[in-house]
């Protein structure tokens, strides 16, 4: 079932951004992921839904290389990246954000974004101070504007509000010409206004940038994704358009608890 | 004080501006110090404080910016000192290639940097207290190895008869030239670290300290950056080692013992790890105490006094003397309008 949905879309879009073949991850006796097959076309925007413990974040960690899958292969734009360390995957255009913000509390907002740009560029070991005209500094300034953090350019990250930290999370993932981004609950803890901003930022991304977004809020997921994959107990069990998923009685029973519909 | 009135500066600018005035006053005082100091105060207090300040600075670079607390900085300095003894001249009749200082010093610094990078490469797999433990193990192992190895380290007697260079008509082991030599290299190291803290690499190091996982997710090879930081810290510690062996004229396992390793940590913690000036402040306090505590409480108890002062400073201010200054300053500058502090 999973395969057929992906196959339909392949005909129109060409190459896959991300392919997972039988990816599994065990933690001792616990099976966190099991037999995940996924094909995501370049530029596609996919939501992954599922209750807590369904394996969504584990899936992200396997793709970014935070840990290796127990079995299965992962390909990124056709290249097998299963055994690559995280930084090598990032340099190939993969990015992610974290469910709980993973930021640099001792740095300023601009410096954080600058490092994100420099991470996939040259001169990472430079002992010189970056000039304001440095290409990565200029990129950082423009990303700063894109996520509406220009007023906090020189603010220490530790002093940002939760919503601003979530925006910075996204800024770090946008740095350095990404090709595919994994968003791990970017709307978590945001106010309704901030959620609207988030949806606007995601929809304003260049069309060639595909992503997977883990999102509990179906309202957000519906507005920023074309297809939805449902996870349950470490498995993918249903895929479809947001409308199909929302209307599916099985989905409502397991995940939505009958609240929607 | 006038600069404290500016309200629209960021904390970093404010910090640097304040240091601008402070730096000038400090530099003038340090340059004029030989006019009032005896030879004893020039070398035993001044020179020693600067040397141990540099050792503390190498630790501050790793611990303050990189979050890696090392007890092996004296070991790295010792490797440079041994390299000077072995590559240059000594009177032990074991090894001694008789190289001139300008050839021996770069090789000594290179040895220190490589040794430090190796120690770093071994210890960056660990975090927090385990880094302290593994570097302590390396420091202790090196100490015992040096003591028992006669082919390279000449056992527990080590090497003696090492001479500081003499050029430009100056004997650099003489009190005043030696003080200025220490001052020059200390200022150089200090300025390099201060400048480097805002360099690309300095920022990556601080970001790795704050969140190594995120740095990997931004495309950084975290281990490589940490090991490079160890190599840079090794150069500073190596410089201190060269000065130490020139001043003492000898190097033995006692130079790199666990006592000395802990002294470096105490210096850095007493002074404060948040700014490169901290280790130098700590070094002055510790060197003064180690020199004069005996006069105050006698040979039996002087370590107790040092330990108590350490406890009091850390108890009152976890950030060391730097932290104390941060607390006293607002009371001194009553017109301070600094936001958010």
Interface residues (C-beta under 8 A of the other chain):
Chain A: X64 X66 X85 X86 X87 X90 X91 X95 X96 X98 X102 X103 X104 X105 X106 X107 X108 X111 X112 X114 X115 X116 X118 X119 X120 X123 X124 X125 X126 X127 X128 X129 X130 X154 X156 X159 X172 X175 X176
Chain B: X10 X11 X12 X195 X196 X198 X199 X200 X201 X202 X203 X204 X206 X207 X209 X210 X211 X213 X214 X215 X216 X217 X218 X219 X220 X221 X222 X225 X228 X340
